[in-house]
Amino acid sequence: MRNGVTIMSKIKRTLCHLPLAFWLFTFSIFHQPSSIAEIRYVSHTGSNTPPYTSWETAADSIQKCINISSFGDTIYVANGVYEEQVTMIQGLTLIGAGIDSCIVDTRAFATGDFYSIQVSDSCFIKGFCILVSNDPDIGAGLRGVGQTGLITANKVMFGNVGINLRDSDIEIYNNICLNNRTGILTSNSSSLIKKNTITLNNSGIRISSFDFSYTPIIDSNYIETVGDGIKISFGTKSTITNNTIILKQPNAIGYIIAGGADTVKISNNSVIAETGTTGFSNNLVPTFQYNNYLTGNFDDMWQEQGVINAWDNNIIKNNVITNAGRGIKKETNNNPTIQYNNSWNNKVNYLEFIPDTTNLSVDPMIVNGDSTKEELDFHLQMFSPLIDAGDPTTLDKDSSSSDIGLYGGPFGESYTYHDLAPLPPRNLNSSYDSLKIEIKWNRNSEADFGYFKLYRDTTANFIADTTTFVVSLTDTFYQHTIPPGTKAFYYKLTAVDGQGNESEVSEELAIIITSVNTGKPTIISDYRLYQNYPNPFNPSTKIGYKLKERGYVKLYVYDIKGELVSVLVNKNQEAGYYEAEFSTSGFRNQEPGIQNLASGIYIYQIIVKNESNIPTFSDIKKMIYLK
């Protein structure tokens, strides 16, 4: 399982190379001993002379070479574009020169129920880029109809389905499915689908069967979807583990059952919503949902869904839901088991039921939950309240008591808990009363938090060290009297945990002191326009700004051509810190057409006028919208 996941823009994954021992074992299974097995070659630079047993005599067509081959033969295909439909024979090994240079292109002639490469029983295929069809309703890149085989290290682009398995147990490793309507589709299959990258698809993986005798395993795949990450239409006893699912449209769902199925096991998956509606939705069959991590912009516009929806026969334990709209919802008149979960920092953590004491609402203290800075990392820190807090009837992989979270439980991971510093304090702001400055900030939420350290200087951009240290305190405010003759103060904060680890410094708070006719000082905070967060964003982002005095504020959003997109603020406001939300969802802001914005760079600008209608502050920043 990956330690972290980048959710911004198009995420590129390097194909994993399986060890030599694996290939030798694979060949021993898929190839019957034969004294007449041949190695053949395909290349546009060969002489096209049968039986194509050297690069010099290589065939100019993949299918030509297959047509004279037998069970156990191996065909190597050189770099080039091969505009042909390929039908393999049983027991054939087909190895391309690589996904960037060995291309099977069927876009010009794909029609109807089409396939680019038909994979037969006991076949092995590796190293091709397959371009299926310019029509998203037509064709499959690799179609398997057989009993066994291996498909690995291929890239399938365009068309209706990337890889389509029917009545077969072909194993699918390390492939890339890109821009297909459905990445991988299986029917009546107990296939192992592992370590594939499925991006920019309407649906990631879809599973179905005619009875419950099939046991597909969906493990360690990376899926980006605008529809369903993993969907079971009907049938099967599926095991779904260690997958990463990125939701990229408002109605996207991480995992859904849309028809009858037998018991489904869903464990140690992460579902991250750039924008989506639901993490797990299953109202028909028993499911075991253990040690999953769900986070992000789950924004169900009708407010009817939870990130996890709990129905009859659902057993929901050891999961974490953070920073979303709604956490775990118990559907009315159903009796699921909901225990040992952590729903934290959601608008509503638990819906339609009162959680028992095993369910928590605490900061999980993961290594990194801020995707705007670096890769997400859901490993628990040392002193996390989720360590050993899970279901006591299950154990972690290292045989210790089960953790709540992504890496707990028997399908999780053994790792070292790192003792990291707290996050920097946020939202510093100030006020003035009776010759005193009062500074306030947000409280840290880490379980091992100890105290704050306040630093002050009379020079901007100062260094927070022992020479500028003022006081240690556990409160979230500080007051002091203004010294005579002082012109300006600048403040920074850090947070310190119980082990003495000190955070990075907070943003700098500037306070300028001026005299007025009454002789009493006035406290003024600087003007500032902050970078939006998250950035890139989809569908919404927040823009912060700070006013040093009362004024008329206009906050605009423009496209890269300079055309006005939205007016976020247009009114008088008092001094202080504010945040405005920019959303591409017309349901949220009721601006016609805004939901149709194209991906790209947008500009936001603030203009502030004082009470004499004189411009006093203006600033511009860029932000990125990614569909």
Secondary structure, DSSP 8 states (H G I E B T S, - for coil): --S-B--SS----------HHHHHHHHHHH----TT--EEEE-TTS---TT--SSTT-BS-HHHHHHT--TT-EEEE-SEEE-S-EE--TT-EEEES-TTTEEEE-TTT--SS-EEEEE-TTEEEES-EEE--SSTTS-EEEEEESS-EEEES-EEESSSEEEEEES---EEES-EEES-SEEEEEES---EEES-EEEEEEEEEEEE-SSTT---EEES-EEEEEEEEEEEEE----EEES-EEEEESTT-EEEEE-S--S-EEEES-EEEEEEESEEEE--SS-EEEES-EEEEEE--TTS---SEEE-TTEEEES-EEESSSEEEEE-TT---EEES-EEESSSEEEESS---TTSB-S---EEE--TTTS-BEEEE-TT-TTTT-S-TTSB-TTSSB--SSTT-STTS----------------EEEEETTEEEEE------TTEEEEEEEEESSTT---STTTEEEEESSSEEEEE--TT--EEEEEEEEEETT--B------EEEEEEE-TTS-EEEEE--EE---BSSSBSSEEEEEEEESS-EEEEEEEEETTS-EEEEEEEEEE-SEEEEEEEES-HHHH--TTGGG--SEEEEEEEEEE-TTS-EEEEEEEEEEE--
